[in-house]
Amino acid sequence: MLEGGMHAPYPSNWPIALNHFKGAAYGKCIVADYNNVSKDKCVTEFLKLKQCFMEAYKKP
């Protein structure tokens, strides 16, 4: 629980650091050539990030 009684926008067991690094890798890939973004440009990085989120939110 955050200050003021607010809840964090993610589950307490969420691997934040792992998602952060994968999100950063995807962002860097997109920004590397942001004037030429196209479908599947950074598909490998996106799929790694997606898998990380899917694992973090899978039901017990």
C-alpha positions as CSV (number, residue, x, y, z in Angstrom):
1,M,0.0,0.0,0.0
2,L,1.3,3.4,-0.9
3,E,1.2,6.6,1.2
4,G,-2.3,7.9,1.7
5,G,-3.8,4.5,1.6
6,M,-3.5,4.1,-2.2
7,H,-2.6,0.8,-3.7
8,A,0.3,0.2,-6.1
9,P,-0.9,-0.2,-9.7
10,Y,0.7,-3.6,-9.8
11,P,0.6,-6.8,-7.8
12,S,3.0,-7.0,-4.9
13,N,4.7,-10.1,-6.5
14,W,5.3,-8.3,-9.8
15,P,8.9,-8.6,-10.9
16,I,9.3,-4.9,-11.4
17,A,13.0,-4.9,-12.1
18,L,12.7,-7.6,-14.8
19,N,9.8,-5.7,-16.5
20,H,11.8,-2.5,-16.3
21,F,14.8,-3.8,-18.1
22,K,12.7,-5.5,-20.8
23,G,10.6,-2.3,-21.2
24,A,13.7,-0.3,-21.5
25,A,15.1,-2.6,-24.2
26,Y,11.9,-2.3,-26.2
27,G,11.9,1.5,-25.8
28,K,15.5,1.8,-26.9
29,C,14.7,-0.3,-30.0
30,I,11.8,1.9,-31.0
31,V,13.7,5.2,-30.3
32,A,16.8,4.0,-32.2
33,D,15.0,4.8,-35.4
34,Y,11.7,6.4,-34.4
35,N,11.2,8.1,-37.8
36,N,11.0,4.7,-39.4
37,V,8.8,2.7,-37.0
38,S,6.9,-0.1,-38.7
39,K,5.0,-3.2,-37.7
40,D,7.3,-5.9,-36.2
41,K,10.3,-3.5,-36.0
42,C,11.1,-4.6,-32.5
43,V,9.1,-7.8,-32.3
44,T,11.7,-9.7,-30.4
45,E,11.9,-7.1,-27.6
46,F,8.1,-6.7,-27.5
47,L,7.5,-10.4,-27.2
48,K,10.0,-10.6,-24.3
49,L,8.2,-7.7,-22.5
50,K,4.8,-9.3,-23.2
51,Q,5.9,-12.6,-21.8
52,C,7.2,-10.9,-18.7
53,F,3.8,-9.2,-18.1
54,M,1.9,-12.4,-18.8
55,E,4.0,-14.3,-16.2
56,A,3.6,-11.5,-13.7
57,Y,-0.2,-11.5,-14.0
58,K,-0.9,-15.1,-14.5
59,K,-3.5,-16.5,-12.0
60,P,-2.1,-18.7,-9.2
